[in-house]
């Protein structure tokens, strides 16, 4: 069975030079080789070996010892992105129950700091991120980052967000985000957005060309979506959020269309009224 799945994975790998690497909860960053038989334990270790066109598969199970970091030094390309995804038929869970993140930390963080800081052409596909005392999936200084088919829930701060250009956030589900404001404890402000394209904290430059599409956001204690500039927000369902469904703050050139925004759970009513769209 394992051989059959491996042959299938090889067959769907488009570039002939692409490598397959594997990460598993029972893997080992010291003696592991990144093979399906001897996987690594962390995405950060796998990042030491990836190059354009490679795929890193996360095997099913709970990753609960440390936050996961994607920080490789090489870039993907438009035709050959670097892909980090769930192994077919399995559910990798990045769980923060026993992880104490520092302020503004993320359980899954895509960023690098040394050399050229911008990370290009990365795909995150099919991962579950849950139970964060800070943020869920975060990114910083990315170009052509795709986050799709992920499930993010139980985060004290925002579920998905960061600073980047050409970011595609598609077909994700995020719920019970912004728990720092659970039951409206923050009063009149200060809560996070659930999916948010933010300003570069170093330069003040806004994220641009963010495409937030076909996501399901629900049961959360802040704004649903904050798009940045030159953005498209389309096809999303936003149900039962505390504040504005789609919040354009310091935004420009944003297209918002074909979204469904509604509240039916009075628990999330602010001032005894549902959030505005």
BAGUMI-959760 format. One record per residue: residue in three letters; x, y, z of N, C-alpha, C in turn; residue number from 1. Coordinates in steps of 0.05 Angstrom, whole numbers, plus 5000, padded with zeros to 4 digits. Atoms other than C-alpha are relative to their C-alpha. Layout:
REM residues N
REC  code   n_x   n_y   n_z  ca_x  ca_y  ca_z   c_x   c_y   c_z  pos
REC   ALA     X     Y     Z     X     Y     Z     X     Y     Z  NUM
...
END
This chain:
REM residues 277
REC  code   n_x   n_y   n_z  ca_x  ca_y  ca_z   c_x   c_y   c_z  pos
REC   UNK  5016  4976  5000  5000  5000  5000  5017  5025  5000    1
REC   UNK  4982  4977  4999  5056  5048  5019  5014  5005  4973    2
REC   UNK  4987  4997  5026  5092  5034  4953  4981  5011  4979    3
REC   UNK  5019  4990  5020  5028  5047  4914  4996  5030  5004    4
REC   UNK  5004  4971  4995  5017  5115  4948  5024  5016  4991    5
REC   UNK  4975  4986  5008  5090  5134  4937  5002  5003  4970    6
REC   UNK  4999  4999  5029  5085  5117  4863  4980  5021  4990    7
REC   UNK  5020  4980  5007  5022  5160  4859  5011  5028  5004    8
REC   UNK  4989  4974  4994  5058  5219  4891  5021  5007  4979    9
REC   UNK  4980  4995  5020  5116  5212  4843  4988  5007  4973   10
REC   UNK  5012  4995  5026  5069  5211  4784  4987  5027  4998   11
REC   UNK  5013  4974  5002  5034  5276  4803  5021  5023  5004   12
REC   UNK  4979  4980  4997  5100  5313  4814  5008  5010  4972   13
REC   UNK  4997  4990  5027  5104  5357  4752  5029  5001  4990   14
REC   UNK  4973  4998  5010  5178  5375  4745  5015  4974  5006   15
REC   UNK  4987  5026  4997  5222  5314  4735  5022  5001  5021   16
REC   UNK  4978  4998  4981  5276  5341  4781  4989  5005  5029   17
REC   UNK  5011  4994  4974  5228  5353  4840  5006  4978  5020   18
REC   UNK  4996  5020  4978  5243  5319  4907  4975  4999  5017   19
REC   UNK  5020  5003  4979  5194  5292  4958  5013  4996  5026   20
REC   UNK  4990  5002  4973  5209  5302  5031  4977  4995  5019   21
REC   UNK  5021  5008  4981  5171  5276  5091  5006  5009  5028   22
REC   UNK  4998  4992  4972  5158  5302  5161  4978  4985  5015   23
REC   UNK  5020  5015  4985  5122  5262  5215  5003  5006  5030   24
REC   UNK  4998  4996  4971  5106  5269  5289  5021  4983  5014   25
REC   UNK  4980  5018  4988  5150  5209  5304  5027  5002  4985   26
REC   UNK  4974  4997  5015  5206  5234  5257  5022  5010  5018   27
REC   UNK  4976  4993  4985  5275  5255  5278  5017  5020  4983   28
REC   UNK  4984  4980  5014  5313  5318  5258  5030  4995  5001   29
REC   UNK  4972  5007  4998  5380  5287  5277  5007  4977  4982   30
REC   UNK  4993  5023  5016  5380  5219  5245  4982  4996  4976   31
REC   UNK  5018  5002  5023  5323  5229  5197  5013  5008  4974   32
REC   UNK  4989  4993  5027  5337  5233  5122  4979  5015  4984   33
REC   UNK  5021  4987  5016  5271  5263  5100  4985  4981  4981   34
REC   UNK  5014  5020  5016  5250  5198  5066  4974  4992  5014   35
REC   UNK  5025  5009  4988  5182  5166  5077  5006  4980  5023   36
REC   UNK  4993  5020  4979  5217  5112  5119  5014  5014  5024   37
REC   UNK  4986  4986  4978  5260  5162  5160  4994  5030  4998   38
REC   UNK  5008  4972  5004  5222  5228  5161  5014  5018  5021   39
REC   UNK  4992  4980  4980  5243  5292  5195  4977  5004  5019   40
REC   UNK  5020  4994  4980  5206  5317  5256  4988  5028  4996   41
REC   UNK  5009  4973  5002  5198  5390  5235  5002  5010  4971   42
REC   UNK  4998  4987  5026  5185  5432  5174  5026  5016  4997   43
REC   UNK  4976  4984  5001  5244  5476  5192  5024  4983  4991   44
REC   UNK  4978  5018  5008  5291  5416  5184  4997  4994  4970   45
REC   UNK  5005  5006  5028  5259  5398  5117  5008  5024  4982   46
REC   UNK  4994  4976  5015  5270  5471  5095  5030  5002  4993   47
REC   UNK  4971  4999  5006  5346  5459  5096  5006  4986  4974   48
REC   UNK  4995  5017  5023  5338  5413  5036  4983  5007  4976   49
REC   UNK  5018  4996  5023  5282  5442  4992  5011  5020  4980   50
REC   UNK  4995  4981  5021  5289  5477  4926  4976  5001  4982   51
REC   UNK  5023  4995  5017  5242  5500  4871  4988  4973  4989   52
REC   UNK  5013  5023  5010  5191  5447  4853  4997  4977  5020   53
REC   UNK  5001  5021  4980  5199  5405  4916  4974  5000  5015   54
REC   UNK  5023  5002  4983  5142  5380  4959  5007  4987  5027   55
REC   UNK  4997  5011  4973  5144  5369  5034  4973  4990  5010   56
REC   UNK  5024  5012  4990  5091  5321  5059  5001  4998  5030   57
REC   UNK  5002  5004  4971  5068  5324  5131  4982  4976  5004   58
REC   UNK  5016  5023  4993  5045  5256  5155  4980  5007  5022   59
REC   UNK  5021  4995  4981  4983  5251  5198  5009  4997  5029   60
REC   UNK  4993  5001  4972  4984  5260  5273  5003  5028  5012   61
REC   UNK  4998  4975  4986  4995  5314  5325  5029  5009  5002   62
REC   UNK  4974  4987  4997  5055  5361  5321  4996  5020  5023   63
REC   UNK  5005  4984  4977  5054  5389  5391  5023  5008  5017   64
REC   UNK  4977  4994  4983  5125  5398  5415  5011  5028  4995   65
REC   UNK  4989  4974  5007  5142  5463  5380  4984  5012  4977   66
REC   UNK  5012  4987  5023  5115  5515  5331  5015  4992  4975   67
REC   UNK  4988  5008  5026  5129  5498  5258  5008  5025  4985   68
REC   UNK  4989  4977  5014  5172  5546  5217  5009  4992  4972   69
REC   UNK  4991  5003  5028  5181  5551  5142  5018  5023  4994   70
REC   UNK  4981  4978  5003  5244  5591  5129  5023  4992  4981   71
REC   UNK  4979  5009  5018  5282  5559  5071  5013  5024  4985   72
REC   UNK  4984  4979  5012  5335  5600  5035  4996  5002  4970   73
REC   UNK  5004  4999  5028  5316  5582  4964  4970  5007  4994   74
REC   UNK  5027  4992  5008  5254  5607  4926  4988  4980  4981   75
REC   UNK  5014  5013  5022  5202  5571  4886  4997  5019  4976   76
REC   UNK  5006  4984  5024  5181  5596  4818  4971  4997  4993   77
REC   UNK  5027  5002  5008  5115  5607  4784  4992  4972  4990   78
REC   UNK  5006  5027  5011  5119  5540  4748  5007  4979  5020   79
REC   UNK  4991  5020  4981  5154  5504  4805  5001  5011  5029   80
REC   UNK  5000  4991  4972  5132  5528  4874  5010  4979  5019   81
REC   UNK  4993  5018  4978  5155  5497  4939  4974  4995  5015   82
REC   UNK  5027  5008  4989  5095  5459  4968  5004  4986  5027   83
REC   UNK  5001  5014  4974  5082  5440  5041  4971  4992  5004   84
REC   UNK  5027  5009  5000  5021  5397  5046  4995  4974  5016   85
REC   UNK  5007  5025  4986  4984  5341  5081  5004  4976  4982   86
REC   UNK  4997  5025  5014  5002  5271  5060  4972  4990  4992   87
REC   UNK  5027  5008  5009  4942  5244  5019  4987  4981  5019   88
REC   UNK  5015  5018  4983  4889  5214  5063  5006  5002  5030   89
REC   UNK  4993  4998  4971  4921  5237  5129  4996  5029  5009   90
REC   UNK  5007  4974  4989  4909  5295  5176  5023  5009  5019   91
REC   UNK  4980  4989  4982  4971  5331  5204  4988  5024  5016   92
REC   UNK  5011  4980  4982  4952  5374  5265  5022  5014  5015   93
REC   UNK  4981  4984  4985  4997  5430  5289  4985  5011  5024   94
REC   UNK  5016  4995  4976  4972  5435  5361  5017  5016  5020   95
REC   UNK  4985  4983  4982  4992  5490  5409  4993  4997  5029   96
REC   UNK  5009  5003  4972  4962  5462  5473  5022  5002  5020   97
REC   UNK  4977  4999  4982  5030  5453  5504  5023  5018  4990   98
REC   UNK  4980  4982  5011  5066  5508  5466  4994  5028  5009   99
REC   UNK  5004  4973  4991  5075  5577  5497  5014  5019  4981  100
REC   UNK  4989  4982  5019  5085  5626  5440  5006  5027  5012  101
REC   UNK  4995  4973  4992  5117  5694  5451  4979  5018  4987  102
REC   UNK  5019  4981  5012  5076  5757  5435  5002  5000  4970  103
REC   UNK  5003  4999  5029  5052  5757  5363  5012  4976  4986  104
REC   UNK  4989  5025  5012  5079  5687  5351  4977  4985  4985  105
REC   UNK  5018  5016  5015  5046  5638  5303  5008  4970  5002  106
REC   UNK  4994  5029  4999  5040  5562  5307  5012  4991  4974  107
REC   UNK  4986  5005  5026  5058  5559  5233  5008  5027  4989  108
REC   UNK  4990  4973  5008  5102  5617  5210  5017  4997  4976  109
REC   UNK  4985  5000  5026  5128  5630  5140  5015  5026  4998  110
REC   UNK  4983  4976  5001  5186  5679  5141  5029  4993  5002  111
REC   UNK  4971  5003  4995  5261  5686  5137  5011  5028  5004  112
REC   UNK  4989  4975  4991  5305  5741  5164  5027  5007  4987  113
REC   UNK  4973  4994  5009  5376  5734  5138  5001  4999  4969  114
REC   UNK  4997  5000  5029  5399  5748  5067  4976  5015  4988  115
REC   UNK  5023  4989  5013  5342  5765  5019  4975  4992  5016  116
REC   UNK  5021  5008  4982  5282  5769  5066  4975  4990  4987  117
REC   UNK  5025  5008  5013  5228  5757  5014  5000  4971  4992  118
REC   UNK  5004  5028  5008  5203  5686  5006  4980  4998  4977  119
REC   UNK  5017  4999  5024  5173  5671  4938  4990  4972  4992  120
REC   UNK  5014  5023  5012  5124  5620  4909  5001  4976  5019  121
REC   UNK  5003  5020  4980  5105  5578  4968  4970  4992  5002  122
REC   UNK  5027  5010  4997  5042  5535  4976  4997  4985  5026  123
REC   UNK  5007  5015  4976  5012  5512  5042  4972  4988  4995  124
REC   UNK  5025  5013  5009  4957  5460  5031  4992  4978  5019  125
REC   UNK  5013  5022  4986  4912  5419  5075  5009  4995  5029  126
REC   UNK  4990  5004  4973  4941  5431  5145  4979  5010  5020  127
REC   UNK  5017  4990  4978  4904  5439  5211  5018  5013  5021  128
REC   UNK  4985  4985  4979  4929  5491  5261  4980  5007  5022  129
REC   UNK  5020  4996  4979  4895  5495  5328  5012  5005  5028  130
REC   UNK  4993  4997  4972  4898  5516  5401  5025  5017  5004  131
REC   UNK  4977  4982  4998  4946  5576  5397  4994  5021  5021  132
REC   UNK  5002  4978  4981  4958  5623  5454  5006  5027  4987  133
REC   UNK  4996  4976  5016  4975  5674  5400  4985  4997  4973  134
REC   UNK  5012  5001  5027  4963  5667  5324  5001  4972  4989  135
REC   UNK  5000  5025  5013  4949  5610  5278  5021  4997  4978  136
REC   UNK  4981  4999  5022  4983  5616  5209  5008  5028  4995  137
REC   UNK  4989  4973  5005  5028  5677  5201  5021  4999  4978  138
REC   UNK  4979  4997  5020  5073  5702  5146  5011  5028  4999  139
REC   UNK  4987  4974  5001  5121  5760  5135  5019  5002  4976  140
REC   UNK  4983  4995  5023  5153  5788  5072  4999  4976  4980  141
REC   UNK  5003  5021  5020  5126  5736  5024  4990  5012  4973  142
REC   UNK  5008  4992  5027  5113  5741  4949  4989  4975  4986  143
REC   UNK  5013  5023  5012  5064  5693  4916  4999  4977  5020  144
REC   UNK  5006  5021  4980  5044  5654  4978  4971  4991  4998  145
REC   UNK  5027  5011  5000  4984  5608  4975  4995  4984  5025  146
REC   UNK  5009  5015  4976  4948  5583  5037  4972  4989  4993  147
REC   UNK  5026  5010  5009  4891  5536  5018  4993  4974  5015  148
REC   UNK  5010  5025  4989  4848  5480  5045  5009  4994  5029  149
REC   UNK  4990  5003  4973  4872  5492  5116  4977  5005  5020  150
REC   UNK  5019  4996  4979  4832  5489  5181  5015  5013  5024  151
REC   UNK  4986  4986  4978  4851  5539  5236  4978  5006  5021  152
REC   UNK  5020  4994  4980  4814  5544  5302  5013  5001  5028  153
REC   UNK  4992  4996  4972  4820  5562  5376  5027  5016  5001  154
REC   UNK  4976  4982  4999  4870  5620  5368  4992  5024  5017  155
REC   UNK  5005  4976  4984  4875  5676  5419  5000  5025  4983  156
REC   UNK  4998  4977  5018  4893  5725  5364  4989  4992  4972  157
REC   UNK  5011  5005  5026  4881  5723  5289  5005  4971  4991  158
REC   UNK  4997  5027  5010  4873  5658  5251  5021  4998  4978  159
REC   UNK  4982  5000  5023  4910  5673  5185  5007  5029  4993  160
REC   UNK  4993  4973  5009  4949  5735  5165  5029  5006  5001  161
REC   UNK  4973  4990  5000  5012  5774  5155  5005  5020  4978  162
REC   UNK  4992  4980  5020  5050  5820  5108  5012  4986  4975  163
REC   UNK  4989  5011  5024  5063  5801  5036  4987  5012  4975  164
REC   UNK  5011  4991  5026  5049  5814  4962  4992  4975  4985  165
REC   UNK  5011  5022  5015  5007  5769  4919  4996  4975  5018  166
REC   UNK  5006  5021  4981  4978  5726  4974  4973  4989  4993  167
REC   UNK  5025  5014  5007  4924  5675  4958  4990  4983  5023  168
REC   UNK  5011  5014  4977  4882  5653  5017  4973  4989  4992  169
REC   UNK  5023  5012  5015  4831  5604  4989  4990  4974  5013  170
REC   UNK  5013  5025  4991  4782  5551  5013  5011  4990  5027  171
REC   UNK  4992  5007  4973  4804  5553  5086  4975  5003  5018  172
REC   UNK  5020  4996  4979  4760  5547  5148  5014  5010  5025  173
REC   UNK  4988  4989  4975  4775  5590  5209  4977  5005  5019  174
REC   UNK  5021  4995  4980  4733  5589  5272  5012  5003  5028  175
REC   UNK  4991  4994  4972  4739  5610  5345  5028  5013  5000  176
REC   UNK  4976  4983  4999  4793  5661  5329  4994  5024  5017  177
REC   UNK  5004  4977  4984  4804  5723  5370  4990  4995  5028  178
REC   UNK  5010  5008  4974  4791  5687  5435  5008  5019  5022  179
REC   UNK  4992  4979  4981  4827  5744  5471  4976  5018  5007  180
REC   UNK  5024  4983  4996  4760  5780  5463  4975  4983  5005  181
REC   UNK  5023  5018  4996  4716  5721  5481  4979  5014  5018  182
REC   UNK  5023  4987  4987  4647  5746  5503  5003  5031  5002  183
REC   UNK  4997  4971  5001  4669  5817  5486  5015  5013  5023  184
REC   UNK  4987  4990  4976  4716  5825  5545  5017  5025  4995  185
REC   UNK  4982  4977  5005  4759  5878  5510  4984  5026  4998  186
REC   UNK  5016  4975  5000  4701  5927  5509  4996  5012  4973  187
REC   UNK  5006  4985  5024  4703  5977  5453  5021  4998  4978  188
REC   UNK  4980  5003  5021  4764  5955  5413  5024  4984  5008  189
REC   UNK  4976  5014  4994  4831  5921  5408  5001  4971  4992  190
REC   UNK  5001  5029  5007  4809  5853  5382  5012  4997  4972  191
REC   UNK  4988  5005  5026  4842  5820  5321  4979  4994  4979  192
REC   UNK  5016  5011  5022  4814  5805  5252  5006  4970  4997  193
REC   UNK  4996  5029  5003  4805  5732  5234  5020  4994  4977  194
REC   UNK  4981  5002  5022  4839  5736  5165  5008  5029  4993  195
REC   UNK  4992  4972  5001  4881  5799  5158  5026  5003  4985  196
REC   UNK  4976  4991  5014  4931  5827  5108  5010  5025  5013  197
REC   UNK  4991  4978  4982  4973  5873  5151  5021  5017  4988  198
REC   UNK  4978  4981  5008  5023  5930  5146  5027  4989  5009  199
REC   UNK  4972  5007  4992  5098  5916  5146  5008  5017  5024  200
REC   UNK  4994  4985  4976  5117  5935  5217  5026  5015  4998  201
REC   UNK  4974  4986  5002  5187  5956  5194  4997  5026  4983  202
REC   UNK  5001  4978  5020  5167  6003  5136  4973  5014  4999  203
REC   UNK  5026  4988  5002  5093  6017  5143  4986  4995  4974  204
REC   UNK  5012  5006  5026  5080  5991  5073  4977  4980  5004  205
REC   UNK  5023  5018  4998  5012  5957  5064  5005  4975  4983  206
REC   UNK  5002  5024  5018  5003  5886  5039  4984  5007  4976  207
REC   UNK  5015  4994  5025  4980  5888  4967  4995  4974  4985  208
REC   UNK  5007  5023  5017  4947  5840  4918  4995  4975  5017  209
REC   UNK  5009  5022  4984  4915  5796  4970  4973  4990  4990  210
REC   UNK  5025  5012  5011  4862  5749  4944  4989  4981  5021  211
REC   UNK  5013  5015  4978  4817  5724  5000  4974  4989  4989  212
REC   UNK  5022  5011  5016  4768  5676  4967  4991  4973  5012  213
REC   UNK  5012  5026  4995  4720  5620  4984  5006  4988  5028  214
REC   UNK  4994  5009  4973  4737  5617  5058  4974  4999  5017  215
REC   UNK  5022  5001  4981  4689  5599  5115  5010  5009  5027  216
REC   UNK  4992  4988  4974  4697  5643  5177  4976  5000  5018  217
REC   UNK  5024  5001  4983  4652  5632  5236  5008  4999  5030  218
REC   UNK  4997  5002  4971  4644  5637  5312  5026  5012  5010  219
REC   UNK  4974  4987  4993  4700  5688  5322  4994  5027  5012  220
REC   UNK  5004  4977  4983  4710  5748  5366  5014  5026  4990  221
REC   UNK  4990  4975  5011  4734  5803  5319  4989  5004  4972  222
REC   UNK  5008  4997  5028  4727  5827  5247  5006  4974  4984  223
REC   UNK  4996  5024  5015  4721  5772  5195  5025  5002  4982  224
REC   UNK  4978  4998  5020  4768  5797  5139  5009  5029  4999  225
REC   UNK  4988  4974  5005  4815  5856  5131  5019  4997  4976  226
REC   UNK  4986  5008  5025  4841  5858  5059  5025  5015  4992  227
REC   UNK  4977  4985  5010  4896  5911  5054  4993  5016  4975  228
REC   UNK  5005  4984  5024  4902  5946  4986  5003  4982  4975  229
REC   UNK  4999  5016  5026  4894  5922  4913  4993  4971  5005  230
REC   UNK  5008  5026  4991  4856  5863  4939  4973  4992  4988  231
REC   UNK  5026  5011  5008  4798  5818  4920  4990  4983  5023  232
REC   UNK  5013  5016  4979  4750  5790  4973  4975  4989  4987  233
REC   UNK  5022  5011  5016  4702  5742  4939  4994  4971  5009  234
REC   UNK  5009  5027  4996  4661  5680  4952  5003  4990  5029  235
REC   UNK  4996  5009  4972  4672  5679  5028  4973  4999  5014  236
REC   UNK  5022  5000  4982  4621  5660  5080  5010  5007  5028  237
REC   UNK  4992  4990  4974  4626  5698  5145  4976  4999  5018  238
REC   UNK  5024  5006  4984  4579  5675  5200  5008  5004  5030  239
REC   UNK  4997  4996  4972  4574  5699  5272  5028  5009  5008  240
REC   UNK  4976  4986  4991  4632  5747  5282  4992  5024  5017  241
REC   UNK  5006  4979  4980  4636  5800  5336  4997  5027  4989  242
REC   UNK  5000  4973  5010  4650  5861  5295  4995  4999  4970  243
REC   UNK  5007  4998  5028  4649  5880  5221  5007  4974  4985  244
REC   UNK  4994  5024  5016  4645  5821  5172  5024  5004  4982  245
REC   UNK  4977  4993  5017  4692  5852  5120  5007  5029  5007  246
REC   UNK  4992  4974  4989  4730  5912  5148  5022  5013  4983  247
REC   UNK  4981  4986  5017  4764  5960  5100  5011  5024  5016  248
REC   UNK  4987  4979  4984  4812  6001  5143  5027  5006  4988  249
REC   UNK  4976  4992  5014  4867  6040  5108  5003  4983  4974  250
REC   UNK  5000  5017  5024  4847  6002  5045  4995  5018  4975  251
REC   UNK  5005  4986  5025  4845  6023  4972  5000  4979  4978  252
REC   UNK  5000  5018  5023  4829  5990  4906  4993  4971  5007  253
REC   UNK  5008  5027  4991  4792  5931  4937  4973  4993  4986  254
REC   UNK  5025  5011  5011  4739  5890  4901  4988  4981  5020  255
REC   UNK  5014  5018  4982  4688  5858  4947  4974  4991  4987  256
REC   UNK  5024  5009  5014  4635  5814  4915  4993  4971  5007  257
REC   UNK  5010  5028  4998  4592  5752  4923  5008  4987  5026  258
REC   UNK  4995  5011  4973  4605  5743  4998  4974  4997  5015  259
REC   UNK  5024  5005  4984  4553  5717  5047  5007  5005  5029  260
REC   UNK  4993  4991  4973  4555  5752  5115  4974  5000  5017  261
REC   UNK  5024  5000  4984  4505  5737  5170  5006  4991  5028  262
REC   UNK  4999  5008  4972  4495  5727  5245  4974  4987  5008  263
REC   UNK  5024  5012  4989  4446  5679  5277  5004  4992  5029  264
REC   UNK  4994  5007  4972  4480  5664  5344  5003  5026  5016  265
REC   UNK  5000  4975  4985  4464  5720  5393  5024  5003  5019  266
REC   UNK  4976  4998  4983  4526  5702  5433  5020  5019  4988  267
REC   UNK  4980  4983  5014  4566  5741  5381  4989  5028  4994  268
REC   UNK  5010  4973  5004  4521  5802  5382  5016  5021  5016  269
REC   UNK  4986  4978  4987  4558  5866  5398  4979  5023  5005  270
REC   UNK  5021  4980  4993  4515  5918  5435  4972  4989  4993  271
REC   UNK  5026  5013  5004  4457  5869  5428  4991  5001  4970  272
REC   UNK  5006  4999  5028  4461  5874  5352  5020  4983  4985  273
REC   UNK  4981  5015  5016  4492  5830  5298  5021  5019  4987  274
REC   UNK  4979  4984  5014  4557  5853  5265  4990  5009  4973  275
REC   UNK  5007  4989  5026  4549  5897  5204  5017  4985  4979  276
REC   UNK  4986  5015  5021  4570  5867  5137  5025  5015  4992  277
END
